Amino acid sequence: MSRCVSLAAVVTAALALAVPALPAHADDAIQVDRPDFTDSAFTMPVDRLQLEAGALRTKQGTATEDDLGQASFRYGLAEGFELRIEPGSWARQRGGGDDASGWDGGDAGFKWRLRKGEGRSPTLAIEATAGTPWGSRAVAARAWQPQVLLAASTALDEQWAADFNLGGASQRDGDRRFKLAIWSVSVSRQLSDTVATFGEYFGDSREQADGSAVHRLDAGVTWQARRDLQFDVWGGATVRGDGPDWYAGGGFAVRF
């Protein structure tokens, strides 16, 4: 067994023991933004801290990229308002004649709930974040990269739910700055009290200054091991535009 697998097993066991058991149909069960691209409109409860983290492998042609961390700390500062500190990932790029590694710089921002939904009426929120300029030069843009999203979440029935994002960002491509539009929709189905599956479509208008629109599909499974602990596995591919051939990953979220 490799060191990585051994470490993952230890971390999984420790997290499973560290949080309380899940009661059936717990109203205050953990709400998680990972692993899909789409963020929900739900905010953290007041004075609760949540860590979401994982790992991702991306493959495009002969090049691969491994992102270890994907860390995000979410804290409920007030009712309907959370702070988001995202330390980010250690990225390692191999193949394609462009080997590099380093910290991607992370993000910081907030999510503010505008409207609390009821029944099929959606919950709405604004999420504003910015990539920091402090990442490693080899893998990060080293510039502030702001992004704003309108998020909507709704329960379609007792088993089905949907999340939607629409927004824009300002990014850096070398010495050039450009703007892009972002969109996504994620539909999930509860298979049991603790297991759910989701499918997602998301994309953006471009990812380089001279690029074109990129469209992606992915899917995954989540397992709520305890009331305050969830694990996930997922993967997807680019279906239109210049992007990864495929990507796959897994991770966890734990609420304190």
C-alpha positions in Angstrom: 0.0 0.0 0.0 1.4 3.4 -1.0 2.0 6.2 1.5 -0.7 8.3 -0.1 -3.3 5.5 0.3 -2.2 4.9 3.9 -2.4 8.6 4.7 -5.9 8.8 3.1 -7.1 5.9 5.1 -5.8 7.4 8.4 -7.4 10.8 7.6 -10.7 9.2 6.7 -10.8 7.2 9.9 -9.9 10.2 12.0 -12.6 12.4 10.5 -15.2 9.7 10.8 -14.5 9.4 14.6 -14.2 13.2 15.1 -17.7 14.2 14.3 -21.1 13.1 15.7 -23.2 10.4 14.2 -25.9 11.3 11.6 -29.4 11.1 12.9 -32.0 10.2 10.2 -33.3 13.2 8.3 -31.3 15.7 10.3 -32.5 19.2 9.5 -29.1 20.7 10.2 -27.2 18.3 8.1 -24.0 19.6 6.4 -24.4 21.7 3.3 -21.4 21.4 0.9 -20.2 23.4 -2.1 -17.7 20.8 -3.4 -17.1 18.7 -5.4 -19.0 20.2 -8.4 -18.2 23.6 -10.0 -21.6 25.0 -9.0 -21.9 26.5 -5.6 -25.2 26.4 -3.7 -27.0 29.4 -2.4 -26.9 28.1 1.2 -24.7 29.8 3.7 -23.0 28.4 6.9 -24.9 28.6 10.2 -23.7 31.4 12.5 -20.4 30.6 14.3 -19.9 27.3 12.5 -16.6 26.6 10.6 -16.4 24.2 7.7 -13.4 22.8 5.9 -13.8 21.4 2.3 -10.8 19.8 0.6 -9.7 17.2 -1.9 -7.5 16.3 -4.8 -8.0 16.4 -8.6 -6.2 15.0 -11.6 -6.6 16.6 -15.0 -5.5 15.1 -18.3 -5.2 17.0 -21.6 -3.3 15.4 -24.4 0.1 14.3 -23.1 -0.1 16.7 -20.1 -1.4 16.0 -16.6 -2.0 18.3 -13.7 -2.5 17.1 -10.1 -4.0 19.6 -7.6 -3.7 18.6 -3.9 -5.6 20.6 -1.4 -8.6 22.4 -3.1 -9.0 23.7 0.5 -11.8 26.1 1.4 -12.7 27.4 4.9 -16.3 28.7 5.3 -17.4 30.5 8.4 -20.9 31.7 9.3 -20.2 35.3 10.4 -23.9 36.3 10.6 -27.3 34.9 9.6 -27.2 34.4 5.9 -23.6 35.6 5.5 -20.4 33.6 5.4 -16.7 34.4 4.9 -14.7 32.2 2.5 -11.0 31.7 2.8 -9.7 29.3 0.2 -5.9 28.4 0.7 -6.1 26.6 -2.7 -3.9 23.8 -3.9 -0.4 22.6 -4.5 -0.4 22.1 -8.3 2.0 19.8 -10.2 2.0 20.0 -14.0 3.8 17.2 -16.1 4.1 16.5 -19.8 3.4 18.7 -22.8 6.8 20.3 -22.5 5.7 22.4 -19.5 6.7 20.8 -16.2 6.0 23.0 -13.2 4.8 22.9 -9.6 3.8 25.3 -6.9 1.0 26.9 -4.9 -1.9 28.3 -6.9 -2.5 31.3 -4.6 -6.0 30.5 -3.4 -9.0 32.8 -3.1 -10.9 34.9 -0.5 -14.4 36.3 -0.4 -17.9 35.9 0.9 -21.4 34.5 0.2 -24.4 36.6 1.1 -27.9 35.1 1.1 -30.4 37.4 -0.5 -33.5 35.3 -0.1 -34.3 32.2 1.9 -36.4 29.7 -0.2 -39.3 27.7 0.9 -40.6 24.6 -0.8 -39.8 24.9 -4.5 -39.2 28.6 -4.2 -35.4 29.0 -4.6 -32.9 30.3 -2.2 -30.8 33.1 -3.7 -27.3 34.3 -2.9 -24.4 36.5 -4.1 -20.9 35.0 -4.0 -17.9 37.3 -4.5 -14.4 36.0 -4.4 -11.0 36.9 -5.7 -7.9 34.9 -6.6 -4.9 36.3 -4.8 -1.6 37.4 -6.4 0.5 35.4 -4.0 0.8 32.1 -5.8 3.9 30.5 -7.2 5.0 32.1 -10.5 5.2 28.8 -12.3 1.5 27.9 -11.9 -0.4 31.0 -10.9 -1.2 34.3 -12.6 0.1 36.3 -9.5 -2.7 38.9 -9.9 -6.0 39.7 -8.2 -8.7 37.8 -10.2 -12.2 38.8 -9.0 -15.3 36.8 -9.6 -19.0 37.4 -8.8 -21.8 34.8 -9.0 -25.5 34.7 -8.5 -26.4 31.4 -7.0 -29.9 29.8 -6.8 -30.8 26.5 -5.1 -34.2 24.8 -5.1 -35.7 21.4 -4.0 -37.6 19.9 -6.9 -39.2 17.3 -4.7 -38.2 15.0 -1.8 -35.4 13.4 -3.9 -34.4 15.9 -6.5 -32.7 19.3 -6.1 -31.0 21.8 -8.4 -28.3 24.5 -8.1 -27.6 27.3 -10.7 -24.8 29.8 -11.0 -24.5 32.8 -13.4 -21.8 35.4 -13.2 -18.5 36.8 -14.5 -14.9 37.2 -13.7 -11.8 39.2 -14.6 -8.7 37.1 -15.2 -5.1 37.6 -16.2 -3.5 35.9 -19.2 0.2 36.8 -19.2 0.3 40.6 -19.4 -3.3 40.9 -20.6 -6.5 41.1 -18.6 -9.8 39.8 -19.9 -13.4 39.3 -18.8 -15.5 36.2 -19.1 -19.0 35.0 -18.4 -19.6 31.9 -16.2 -22.6 29.6 -16.1 -23.5 26.2 -14.5 -26.3 24.0 -13.4 -26.1 20.9 -11.2 -28.9 18.5 -10.6 -28.7 16.0 -7.7 -30.8 13.0 -6.6 -30.9 11.6 -3.0 -30.5 7.8 -3.3 -30.8 7.2 0.5 -30.5 9.1 3.7 -26.8 9.4 3.3 -25.9 8.8 -0.4 -26.6 11.2 -3.3 -25.5 11.5 -6.9 -25.3 14.5 -9.2 -24.8 15.5 -12.8 -23.5 18.9 -13.9 -23.1 21.1 -17.0 -20.9 24.2 -16.7 -18.8 26.5 -18.9 -17.5 29.9 -19.6 -17.1 32.3 -22.5 -13.3 31.9 -22.7 -10.3 30.8 -20.5 -7.6 32.8 -22.4 -7.6 36.3 -23.7 -8.0 35.0 -27.3 -9.9 31.8 -26.4 -13.4 30.6 -27.2 -16.3 29.2 -25.1 -15.6 26.0 -23.1 -18.4 23.5 -22.1 -18.0 20.7 -19.7 -20.0 17.8 -18.2 -19.3 15.9 -15.0 -21.0 13.6 -12.4 -20.3 12.2 -9.0 -21.4 10.6 -5.8 -21.5 12.0 -2.2 -21.7 10.0 1.0 -22.7 11.7 4.2 -20.8 9.6 6.8 -21.9 11.7 9.8 -24.1 14.7 10.3 -21.0 17.0 9.9 -18.9 14.9 7.6 -19.3 14.2 3.8 -17.1 12.4 1.3 -17.2 12.6 -2.5 -15.8 11.1 -5.8 -16.4 12.7 -9.2 -15.2 13.1 -12.7 -15.9 14.8 -16.0 -14.7 15.9 -19.4 -14.7 18.9 -21.8 -17.4 18.4 -24.5 -16.8 21.6 -26.5 -13.9 24.0 -26.7 -10.3 23.8 -25.6 -10.1 22.1 -22.2 -9.1 18.9 -20.4 -9.9 15.6 -22.0 -11.0 14.4 -18.6 -10.6 15.1 -14.9 -11.4 13.0 -11.8 -11.0 13.5 -8.1 -12.3 13.1 -4.6 -12.4 14.8 -1.3 -14.3 15.6 1.9 -16.1 18.3 3.9 -16.2 18.5 7.7 -18.1 21.0 9.8 -16.9 22.0 13.3 
